[in-house]
Amino acid sequence: MSKQNLTLLTDLYELTMMQGYFKHKDRNETVIFDAFYRNNPCGGGYAILAGLEQVIQYIKDLHFDQEDIDYLKGLGIFEDDFLAYLKNFKFSGDIYAIPEGTVMFPREPMVKVIAPIMEAQLVETAILNILNHQSLIATKAARVCYAAKGDGIMEFGLRRAQGPDAGVLGARAAVIGGCIGTSNVLCGQLFDVPVKGTHAHSWIMSFPDEYTAFKTYADMYPGACILLVDTYDTLKSGVPNAIRVFREMRESGIDLNNYGIRLDSGDLAYLSKRARKMLDEAGFTDAVISASNDLDEFLIDSLKTQGATITSWGVGTNLITSKDNPSFGGVYKLAAIRDGQGNFIPKIKLSENSEKVTNPGNKTIYRIYEKESGKIKADLICLTEEHFDEESGLLLFDPTEPWKNTHLDAGSYTLRELLVPIFLNGECVYTSPETMEIREYCLKELDTLWEETRRLVNPHEVYVDLSQKLYDTKIELLSQMNRA
């Protein structure tokens, strides 16, 4: 986990293609690749971009150590002149990206790489590996937090994550998506995010009785006393013993704050309502009731509907693995090649499946907001040389079914370009915010979505349209391919 040089975090065919370019093409030929995804995860209406900070670090550290060269030589498929070239390899191109924490939609470039073809090819796998994972977990976290309707969500999934890196970076992404903190101490250290936790059933079981375990814990942590009450019998033993300890704390003059109980099994709706009644009758109306136990956005939504009195949630396995949708599906496709005159010649990938036909050319994205509400109206993918005026009318149309269109009146909308420069001529020109700053930005981003888009089931689709010029370019390339 401490290795910073991830240059060999790539698929072998990236390197074999690089050698092919080195041998048979102009190694300085500049190309454009777009990283994007085709479908929103979890059946939702949006995704959240996360992982850009790690992409930046990867690009900064991109180089081949001697041990890397020796390993590649030992494979017996790379020639000496190519390996000699790799010794001085560094990224020299441009990268544009959607900032971390930004709401995004299918088919729009989340990262655009403009670089010599060998460099642009090499970085494909690592960029997708980093962005696919963290964007998936950030999106899942945003859905879970939405279901909780303002209650705090803690990320508790480290022990169920697919390895240490997934646990640490997944926790970071979960915080970006809206979690108030994590149980993962290493994530807290690396990214300065809040770490929280209580105790396990083993703590209770290691003492002669439940009361003694609760009392000892309360004496040690009076300012963060959340007691796990379901080790033996939640309502007959756990909650009464917790109330006894809270009463003794109050009688001893301890100012009770950040205290309460945690439920980790059983019928959480029923148990929380009964526990709430018991706590209130004992005078502990501000005691927190938190819950864990294989929670996800759908179960939390159901428990809220049933009137559960839980106000704090610990979500583990289903969040850190995005159990119902374990992969994000981002792809990386060639979009243009620069000719000898410095012009980018658009390229297109065809497919039997229309959604896999790529958008060609050097592109950018404009987000269109309804001026009155500040909510997202649509996204517009266009060519970089195109410019739009908010004081002019704007025609939007579905690129798959172009007869479906909407006209926006002049002055009724605002525009924001989403792609920002990250690297220019190989130098990083972007400073990534702190993780908690990205979280606050993400919360504001989510507020720009209509409620219909955020709902958990059958959300409203935000349209991602093509400009007329980009659409015409795409149709012309398709026609050329068909004529060929």
Secondary structure, DSSP 4 states (H G I P E B T S, - for coil): ------TT-S-HHHHHHHHHHHHHS-TT-EEEEEEE-SS-GGG-S-EE---HHHHHHHHHT----HHHHHHHHHTT-S-HHHHHHHTT----SEEEEPPTT-EE-TTS-SEEEEEEHHHHHHTHHHHHHHHHHHHHHHHHHHHHHHHHTT-EEEE--GGGSSSHHHHHHHHHHHHHTT-SEES-HHHHHHH---B-----HHHHHTSSSHHHHHHHHHHH-TTSEEEE--SS-IIIIIHHHHHHHHHHHHHTT----SEEEEE-SS-HHHHHHHHHHHHHHTT-TT-EEEE-SS--HHHHHHHHHTT----EEEE-HHHHTTTTS-----EEEEEEEE-TTSPEEE-----SSGGGSPPPSSEEEEEEEETTT--EEEEEEEETT----TTS-EEEE-SSSTT-EEEEPTTSEEEEE--EEEEETTEE---PPPHHHHHHHHHHHHHTS-HHHH-SSSPPPPPEEE-HHHHHHHHHHHHHHHH-
